[in-house]
Structure formats: C-alpha cells, structure tokens
Amino acid sequence: MAVETLYRSTRDLETTFVDRKLADAHDQMLELAEMLTQVLQKNVPGLSEKLAEDTGIYMAKNRAVFAAAFKSNVSALSELQGE
C-alpha cells in the first residue's frame, strides 16, 4: 500500500494537490480573488455578488497579465482575447 501526501487550501477544501507549492499558489490566488471581489462589490454600484466573485477569480487567475497591463503594457491584455 502506497502513502501519498495531499495538500489543500483552507479556502477550497475540495481541491487537493500533491505539491505544496501548487497548493500555496492556489490559496494565494483565492485570497487575491476574495479581496478583489470585496473591492468590486464596494466600488461598482449594482454589481451582483456572483458577478463580482466571478470577475475577482478571473482577475486573480490572470494576475500576471493584468499586472503587466497596469504597468503600461496594455497589449498584454491581448493574451486574454482568445479565451
């Protein structure tokens, strides 16, 4: 019988990882998504909770692209056009 160590985020108990770094990265992405969701809900009138959450998760998953765009590399957003 083999033993396997699994990691999971405290923010997402359903998803497991065999690599701790991947679990930590997932947890950090979820933390960022949560903060983005809160900021969007507070500052965009009429934005539904579901849409704010979906947008926060999308932005957090594509953090590097948005970071590049915010640093005056607007063309970086073209990477997301094909999705």
N, C-alpha and C positions, 0 to 999 in steps of 0.2 A: 504494500500500500504506500503510495507516494503522499507526501505532505506538501501542500502549496500555500504560500503566504499570500493573502489578498489584502489590498488596501482599498479604502473607500473614503469619500469625503463626508464630513458630518453634515454638509448641506445637501447631499444627494446620496441617500443610503442605498439606493437601488443599483447604482453603477459601481462596479468593482474593478480594480486594476491590479496587475501583478507587479507593477513598478511603482515605487513610492513617489518618484519624481513626477510621473504622469498623474498620480492621484493629487499631489500637491498643486500641480498646474491646473487641474480641473477645479480644485477648491478655490484657487485664486481667481479663475475665470468666473466662477459662480459668485464670489464675493464682489467682484467688479460689476457683474450684471445686476446684483442686488442694489448696489449703490446707484448705478445708472438708472435703474427702474425708479428708485425713490426720487432722484433729481428730476427725471422726466415727468413723473406724476405731479410733483410740486410746481413745476415751472411751465408745463404745457396744458393750458386750460382745455378741458373736455376730453383729454386723452384717457381712454379706458385703462383699467388696471391690467387687463390681458395684453393690450397692445403695447403698453409701457414695458411690461415684462418681456414680451417677445422682442421688442426693439433693444432693450437692455442686454438680453442674451446674445442677439445678433451682433451688437457692437462689441461686446466683450469677446466673443469668439473671433472677431476680426480686428482685434485690438491693434495689431501691428500695422494694418492697412490704414486704420483711422489715425493712428499716431503719426504715420508718415504724411498723411493728408493735412493734419493740423500743423505740421512743421513745414508748410509751404510747398508740399509736393502733392498738389491736388490731383495730379494724374494717377497717383497711387490708387485712387478710388475706381479707376477703370478695371482693376482686378476683380471687383465685385459686380461689374456689369453683366458678366456671363452667368451668374448664378440664377 
